[in-house]
Amino acid sequence: MFGDGYSPWRAAAALALAGLILAGCGGIRTEPAPAQTVESMDRLERQRAEQGSILGEGGLSFGLGRREDPNSGATGIGVNSFLWRASLDSAAFMPIVQADPFGGVILTDWYTPPEAPAERFKLNIFILDRTLRADGVRVAAFRQVREGGEWADAPVDPAVADALEETILTRARELRVAALAAE
């Protein structure tokens, strides 16, 4: 009857695993997170530095004993903090749907500029490195235009993504200089 390798125990284990995975999704927020200012993020970082960490001086790191450069902006298991903060600052005018500091991904929802109600834009920002490098951030920009009451995909000038990447890198450099001056 079950000669094809089917096992009721295997099916029960698969269902239990699926249930655990779905239960873990219950805490995910679907509304955009409130934007944090640079000042509030600086205050939080100072508090963390004063209080220390239960995981030790360097936080949790999977570098197998390798220490990061303290001026690199890399902390714990996330991405470069200067690129992260600069990306959030640069996309702050758009509603943020997802911000994953460990994976280095920021996804925005569609944004319609007030001066152009017939078009909307969306950004996917990827932080690719733990160090502040020119190739450490990538932006994918999407555009749609309203045609007959429906939104249709439209081409985006590649210069838009390039300009936003340059804006993020400039802001990250400013944050790094400010952090070094504060030391």
C-alpha positions as CSV (number, residue, x, y, z in Angstrom):
1,M,0.0,0.0,0.0
2,F,2.8,2.5,0.9
3,G,5.6,0.8,-1.1
4,D,6.7,4.0,-2.8
5,G,8.7,5.2,0.2
6,Y,5.8,7.0,1.8
7,S,6.0,7.0,5.6
8,P,3.3,8.4,7.9
9,W,6.1,9.4,10.3
10,R,7.9,11.3,7.5
11,A,4.7,13.1,6.5
12,A,4.0,14.0,10.2
13,A,7.5,15.3,10.6
14,A,7.2,17.4,7.4
15,L,3.9,18.8,8.6
16,A,5.4,19.7,12.0
17,L,8.4,21.4,10.4
18,A,6.1,23.4,8.1
19,G,4.0,24.4,11.1
20,L,7.1,25.6,13.0
21,I,8.2,27.6,10.0
22,L,4.8,29.2,9.6
23,A,4.6,29.9,13.4
24,G,8.0,31.7,13.2
25,C,6.5,34.1,10.6
26,G,3.9,35.3,13.0
27,G,6.1,38.1,14.4
28,I,6.9,39.7,11.0
29,R,5.6,43.2,10.7
30,T,3.8,44.0,7.5
31,E,3.5,47.8,8.0
32,P,6.5,50.0,7.3
33,A,8.8,50.6,10.2
34,P,9.0,54.1,11.5
35,A,12.0,56.0,10.1
36,Q,14.9,56.5,12.5
37,T,16.9,59.7,12.4
38,V,20.7,59.6,12.4
39,E,20.7,61.2,15.8
40,S,18.5,58.5,17.4
41,M,20.6,55.8,15.8
42,D,23.8,57.5,17.1
43,R,22.3,57.6,20.6
44,L,21.4,53.9,20.5
45,E,24.9,53.0,19.3
46,R,26.5,55.1,22.2
47,Q,24.2,53.3,24.7
48,R,25.2,49.9,23.3
49,A,28.9,50.8,23.6
50,E,28.5,51.9,27.2
51,Q,26.5,48.9,28.3
52,G,28.6,46.3,26.4
53,S,27.4,43.1,25.0
54,I,26.6,39.7,26.5
55,L,28.5,38.2,23.5
56,G,31.8,40.0,24.2
57,E,33.6,43.0,22.9
58,G,33.2,42.3,19.2
59,G,29.6,40.9,19.3
60,L,28.7,37.8,17.5
61,S,31.0,37.2,14.6
62,F,31.3,34.3,12.2
63,G,34.8,35.4,11.1
64,L,36.4,32.4,13.0
65,G,38.6,34.6,15.1
66,R,39.3,37.3,12.5
67,R,38.8,40.8,13.9
68,E,37.3,43.5,11.7
69,D,39.0,46.9,11.3
70,P,37.3,49.1,13.9
71,N,37.1,51.9,11.3
72,S,35.4,49.8,8.7
73,G,31.9,50.3,10.2
74,A,31.3,46.5,10.2
75,T,29.6,45.3,13.4
76,G,28.6,41.8,14.5
77,I,27.1,39.7,11.7
78,G,25.5,42.5,9.7
79,V,26.7,44.7,6.9
80,N,28.7,47.9,6.9
81,S,26.9,50.3,9.3
82,F,27.8,53.4,7.3
83,L,26.4,52.0,4.1
84,W,23.3,50.7,6.0
85,R,22.5,54.1,7.6
86,A,23.3,56.0,4.4
87,S,20.9,53.7,2.4
88,L,18.1,54.2,5.0
89,D,18.7,58.0,4.9
90,S,18.6,58.0,1.1
91,A,15.4,56.0,0.8
92,A,13.7,57.7,3.8
93,F,11.2,59.6,1.5
94,M,9.8,56.2,0.3
95,P,7.8,53.8,2.4
96,I,10.1,51.0,3.5
97,V,8.6,47.5,3.3
98,Q,11.5,45.4,4.5
99,A,14.9,46.3,6.0
100,D,17.2,43.4,6.8
101,P,20.4,44.6,8.4
102,F,21.9,41.1,8.5
103,G,21.3,40.3,4.8
104,G,21.8,43.9,3.7
105,V,18.5,44.3,1.9
106,I,16.2,47.3,1.9
107,L,13.0,47.1,-0.1
108,T,10.6,50.0,-0.6
109,D,7.0,50.0,-1.5
110,W,5.7,52.0,-4.5
111,Y,6.1,55.7,-4.2
112,T,4.2,58.2,-6.3
113,P,5.8,61.7,-6.5
114,P,3.3,64.5,-5.9
115,E,4.4,66.2,-9.1
116,A,3.8,63.1,-11.2
117,P,0.7,61.2,-10.1
118,A,0.7,59.0,-13.2
119,E,4.0,57.3,-12.4
120,R,5.4,55.5,-9.4
121,F,8.8,54.1,-8.3
122,K,10.1,51.3,-6.2
123,L,13.7,50.6,-5.0
124,N,15.6,47.5,-4.0
125,I,18.9,48.4,-2.2
126,F,21.5,45.7,-1.6
127,I,24.5,46.2,0.6
128,L,27.1,43.8,-0.6
129,D,30.1,44.2,1.7
130,R,31.1,44.6,5.3
131,T,33.6,47.4,4.4
132,L,32.9,50.8,3.0
133,R,33.7,50.3,-0.7
134,A,32.5,51.9,-3.9
135,D,31.1,48.5,-5.1
136,G,29.5,47.7,-1.7
137,V,26.0,48.9,-2.6
138,R,23.7,48.1,-5.6
139,V,20.3,49.7,-6.3
140,A,17.6,48.3,-8.5
141,A,15.0,50.9,-9.5
142,F,11.6,50.1,-10.9
143,R,9.1,52.4,-12.6
144,Q,5.4,52.0,-13.5
145,V,3.1,54.4,-15.4
146,R,-0.7,54.5,-15.3
147,E,-2.2,53.6,-18.6
148,G,-6.0,53.4,-18.8
149,G,-6.4,53.1,-15.0
150,E,-3.9,50.2,-14.8
151,W,-0.2,50.4,-13.8
152,A,2.2,49.1,-16.4
153,D,5.9,48.6,-16.2
154,A,8.0,51.2,-17.8
155,P,11.8,51.5,-18.5
156,V,14.0,53.3,-15.9
157,D,17.0,55.3,-17.0
158,P,20.0,53.4,-15.6
159,A,21.4,56.7,-14.5
160,V,18.7,56.8,-11.8
161,A,20.1,53.7,-10.0
162,D,23.7,55.0,-10.5
163,A,22.9,58.4,-9.1
164,L,21.2,56.8,-6.0
165,E,24.2,54.5,-5.4
166,E,26.5,57.6,-5.6
167,T,24.3,59.4,-3.1
168,I,24.4,56.5,-0.7
169,L,28.2,56.3,-1.0
170,T,28.6,60.0,-0.4
171,R,26.4,59.9,2.6
172,A,28.2,56.8,4.0
173,R,31.6,58.6,3.6
174,E,30.1,61.6,5.5
175,L,28.9,59.4,8.3
176,R,32.3,57.7,8.5
177,V,34.1,61.0,8.7
178,A,31.7,62.2,11.4
179,A,32.3,59.0,13.4
180,L,36.1,59.4,13.1
181,A,35.9,63.0,14.2
182,A,33.8,62.1,17.3
183,E,36.5,59.6,18.5
